Amino acid sequence: MTMIDEQAAVLALAKATHTQPWHHTARAIASAGSALKLMDGDVTGLDETDQAHVADLRSRVRIEDFDQARDLIATMRADDVHLITVLDDSYPGNMLWANNYPPFVWVRGRMTPEDYRAVAIVGEHDSDQAAAAARALAEAGLTVIAPLRTDLDAAVHKAALEAGGRTLGVLAGGEAAPDTLGPYANVAQQIGQRGALVSPFWPDTTPTDRTIAQERIVTCGLAATVYIVDGGNDGPGHHCTDMVLKTGKHVFVPQQLQQEHSWVAQAGFRGGITVVQDTDDLSKHAVNLVDMCSQTTMF
């Protein structure tokens, strides 16, 4: 069997996943080392929970799903979008730190082994601060990761690209869905030329509240560390911070955010959060942390 067959099997198993989140399927596939093996009923090495999950998947998978997945991979390749599954060597190792990594991502552009040296920027309102951070991180040689759904996100990508850096834009919809890029098609084109657009969804998926939540998981998952620009209690920044800390990754926040919102201290009472004075302080700490934790096999 070819790599395309394995990738098609991953898609078929993901499509058959109804009773559990996709990351349960991703975990079973990664543990087995082969999606084709699972489709054939070989669950050697899986624990009882994963074995039961695979049995449920096999009861739902149809041969047509496998054939349609192969056709989809070919169609997307013709549009310069390629598939990376949890079985591929190019699957981003930073995402494996979390328990909720997706079984696949679609990529327009190019991801490189050096992209493990990446910082995600998450913010709500302060586009100027977010852009300044992106510029400093890009100038320090780090890859910048952000969604591409708001003006702040667009400012992050533009600033990093203008500084000569690379960015990864995480989409809240499918690579082929008209509503995914909204007013940011021009920025997306620049990202695709100098970095990559990444989507963990079926190509025709329209953005929703559910996909936005998954977008945040992937944004933080792709990064080695995360910078939270701003945000109030129970906002995206707060939720991302809690999620990132649970994976064992580090979070950076500006001093103003720490002073204005008590959730920062509450979230970091066990450690894992560093307060930075300015963007120069951020880039210095981020470079030190990423290089200290770097492993050549992470991507």
Order of alpha helices (4+ residues) and beta strands (2+ residues): alpha-alpha-alpha-alpha-alpha-beta-beta-beta-alpha-beta-alpha-beta-alpha-beta-alpha-beta-alpha-beta-alpha-alpha-beta-alpha
